[in-house]
Amino acid sequence: MLVRIWRAGKEIYYGLESNVFDNNIILNVETVDVAPLGVQNYQLIIENQTPATTAFVAGPLVFSATAYSG
């Protein structure tokens, strides 16, 4: 499973989860993004990297952020 996070159409994070042995996994991803001021749009993309198999994402899905003023 390849996990990608995009901000404003540009990839800012990717990570490969290679220890998938069960049909049901809980995947935790944590990263820090130094974004420009203003409203930001993010996308979370999960790609199956194993040929001839299927994968799906079932919720609940938590995607959160904290903004700090410098």
ABEGO torsion letter per residue (X at the ends): XBBBBBBGGBBABBBBBABBABABBBBBBBBBBBBBBEBBBBBBBBBBABBGBBBBBBOBBBBBBBBBBX
